[in-house]
Amino acid sequence: MTEYWNESAGEERLHSTTSTASYGNESSRPGDRPQQAAPGARQKTSGLADQASEKASELGARATDKASELANQTSDKADMGMSKAAQGLDTLASTLREKSEMMSEGSVHSIATTAASKLESGAEALRSTDTDQLMTELESMIRRKPVESLLVAAGVGFLLARSVR
Protein backbone atom coordinates (compact mmCIF):
# COMPACT_ATOMS: atom_id res chain seq x y z
CA MET A 1 0.00 0.00 0.00
CA THR A 2 1.34 3.42 -0.95
CA GLU A 3 0.11 6.57 0.78
CA TYR A 4 0.56 10.15 -0.36
CA TRP A 5 -0.75 13.60 0.47
CA ASN A 6 -2.82 15.51 -2.03
CA GLU A 7 -2.88 19.27 -1.52
CA SER A 8 -5.47 20.64 -3.90
CA ALA A 9 -8.09 23.36 -3.50
CA GLY A 10 -6.85 24.19 -0.01
CA GLU A 11 -7.60 20.73 1.38
CA GLU A 12 -5.16 18.13 2.43
CA ARG A 13 -6.18 14.51 2.18
CA LEU A 14 -4.36 11.30 2.69
CA HIS A 15 -4.83 8.99 -0.29
CA SER A 16 -3.85 5.38 -0.32
CA THR A 17 -3.46 2.91 -3.10
CA THR A 18 -3.02 -0.78 -2.86
CA SER A 19 -0.47 -2.53 -4.95
CA THR A 20 -0.29 -6.24 -5.48
CA ALA A 21 3.39 -6.21 -6.23
CA SER A 22 5.92 -5.65 -3.53
CA TYR A 23 9.34 -4.48 -4.55
CA GLY A 24 11.02 -4.66 -1.19
CA ASN A 25 11.64 -0.93 -0.94
CA GLU A 26 8.02 0.07 -0.44
CA SER A 27 6.69 -0.19 3.04
CA SER A 28 3.52 0.65 4.87
CA ARG A 29 5.35 1.29 8.12
CA PRO A 30 4.16 4.34 10.07
CA GLY A 31 7.63 5.89 9.82
CA ASP A 32 7.26 6.34 6.07
CA ARG A 33 4.26 8.67 6.33
CA PRO A 34 6.10 11.68 7.82
CA GLN A 35 8.52 11.71 4.91
CA GLN A 36 5.65 11.86 2.45
CA ALA A 37 3.63 14.36 4.51
CA ALA A 38 6.61 16.57 5.43
CA PRO A 39 6.12 19.49 2.99
CA GLY A 40 2.53 20.23 4.07
CA ALA A 41 3.25 19.74 7.74
CA ARG A 42 6.30 21.98 7.56
CA GLN A 43 4.24 24.73 5.99
CA LYS A 44 1.59 24.52 8.68
CA THR A 45 4.17 24.35 11.45
CA SER A 46 6.00 27.35 10.02
CA GLY A 47 2.76 29.32 9.81
CA LEU A 48 1.81 28.44 13.37
CA ALA A 49 5.28 29.38 14.61
CA ASP A 50 5.03 32.74 12.85
CA GLN A 51 1.62 33.40 14.39
CA ALA A 52 2.87 32.44 17.84
CA SER A 53 5.89 34.70 17.42
CA GLU A 54 3.68 37.63 16.41
CA LYS A 55 1.36 37.08 19.37
CA ALA A 56 4.32 36.85 21.74
CA SER A 57 5.74 40.09 20.35
CA GLU A 58 2.39 41.84 20.79
CA LEU A 59 2.04 40.59 24.35
CA GLY A 60 5.60 41.63 25.13
CA ALA A 61 4.99 45.11 23.77
CA ARG A 62 1.77 45.43 25.79
CA ALA A 63 3.53 44.26 28.96
CA THR A 64 6.35 46.73 28.40
CA ASP A 65 3.87 49.57 27.88
CA LYS A 66 1.92 48.66 31.03
CA ALA A 67 5.11 48.38 33.08
CA SER A 68 6.31 51.75 31.82
CA GLU A 69 2.95 53.33 32.58
CA LEU A 70 2.94 51.84 36.08
CA ALA A 71 6.50 53.04 36.70
CA ASN A 72 5.53 56.56 35.64
CA GLN A 73 2.49 56.54 37.91
CA THR A 74 4.57 55.28 40.82
CA SER A 75 7.23 57.90 40.20
CA ASP A 76 4.59 60.64 40.07
CA LYS A 77 3.07 59.45 43.35
CA ALA A 78 6.51 59.33 44.96
CA ASP A 79 7.22 62.88 43.77
CA MET A 80 3.91 64.04 45.27
CA GLY A 81 4.82 62.27 48.52
CA MET A 82 8.20 63.98 48.57
CA SER A 83 6.50 67.33 48.00
CA LYS A 84 4.13 66.68 50.91
CA ALA A 85 7.06 65.63 53.09
CA ALA A 86 8.91 68.83 52.21
CA GLN A 87 5.82 70.84 53.08
CA GLY A 88 5.57 69.02 56.41
CA LEU A 89 9.23 69.73 57.17
CA ASP A 90 8.67 73.43 56.41
CA THR A 91 5.66 73.52 58.73
CA LEU A 92 7.62 71.78 61.48
CA ALA A 93 10.58 74.14 61.00
CA SER A 94 8.40 77.25 61.24
CA THR A 95 6.63 75.91 64.35
CA LEU A 96 9.96 75.10 65.95
CA ARG A 97 11.31 78.52 65.05
CA GLU A 98 8.24 80.23 66.56
CA LYS A 99 8.57 78.23 69.79
CA SER A 100 12.29 78.96 70.02
CA GLU A 101 11.64 82.72 69.75
CA MET A 102 9.39 82.53 72.81
CA MET A 103 12.26 81.04 74.79
CA SER A 104 14.99 83.05 76.36
CA GLU A 105 18.35 83.22 74.68
CA GLY A 106 20.29 80.13 75.69
CA SER A 107 21.33 76.69 74.63
CA VAL A 108 17.74 75.43 74.06
CA HIS A 109 16.99 78.42 71.84
CA SER A 110 20.20 77.84 69.89
CA ILE A 111 19.49 74.12 69.43
CA ALA A 112 15.89 74.78 68.32
CA THR A 113 17.00 77.41 65.80
CA THR A 114 19.68 75.07 64.42
CA ALA A 115 17.15 72.23 64.15
CA ALA A 116 14.69 74.51 62.33
CA SER A 117 17.41 75.51 59.86
CA LYS A 118 18.29 71.84 59.24
CA LEU A 119 14.62 71.00 58.68
CA GLU A 120 14.29 73.82 56.16
CA SER A 121 17.40 72.70 54.28
CA GLY A 122 16.05 69.13 54.25
CA ALA A 123 12.75 70.37 52.81
CA GLU A 124 14.61 72.28 50.11
CA ALA A 125 16.68 69.20 49.27
CA LEU A 126 13.48 67.15 48.86
CA ARG A 127 12.00 69.78 46.55
CA SER A 128 15.13 70.05 44.40
CA THR A 129 15.56 66.30 43.73
CA ASP A 130 13.28 63.98 41.84
CA THR A 131 12.60 60.33 42.60
CA ASP A 132 15.26 58.98 40.25
CA GLN A 133 17.99 61.15 41.77
CA LEU A 134 16.90 60.22 45.27
CA MET A 135 16.99 56.49 44.44
CA THR A 136 20.46 56.85 42.88
CA GLU A 137 21.75 58.66 45.96
CA LEU A 138 20.16 56.09 48.27
CA GLU A 139 21.71 53.17 46.35
CA SER A 140 25.09 54.89 46.45
CA MET A 141 24.85 55.43 50.21
CA ILE A 142 23.81 51.82 50.80
CA ARG A 143 26.80 50.59 48.79
CA ARG A 144 29.17 52.85 50.74
CA LYS A 145 27.77 51.89 54.15
CA PRO A 146 26.00 48.51 53.93
CA VAL A 147 26.14 47.63 57.63
CA GLU A 148 24.77 50.98 58.77
CA SER A 149 22.04 50.78 56.11
CA LEU A 150 21.05 47.33 57.29
CA LEU A 151 20.85 48.53 60.90
CA VAL A 152 18.72 51.52 59.91
CA ALA A 153 16.40 49.26 57.88
CA ALA A 154 16.07 46.88 60.83
CA GLY A 155 15.30 49.79 63.16
CA VAL A 156 12.68 51.22 60.83
CA GLY A 157 11.14 47.77 60.43
CA PHE A 158 11.03 47.34 64.19
CA LEU A 159 9.36 50.74 64.68
CA LEU A 160 6.82 50.03 61.93
CA ALA A 161 6.00 46.65 63.44
CA ARG A 162 5.50 48.23 66.87
CA SER A 163 3.30 50.99 65.46
CA VAL A 164 1.07 48.55 63.56
CA ARG A 165 0.25 46.53 66.68
ABEGO torsion letter per residue (X at the ends): XBBBBBBBGGBBBBBBBBBABBAGABBABAAAAAAAAAAAAAAAAAAAAAAAAAAAAAAAAAAAAAAAAAAAAAAAAAAAAAAAAAAAAAAAAAAAAAAAAABBBEAAAAAAAAAAAAAAAAAAAAAABBAAAAAAAAAAAAAABAAAAAAAAAAAAAAAAAAAX
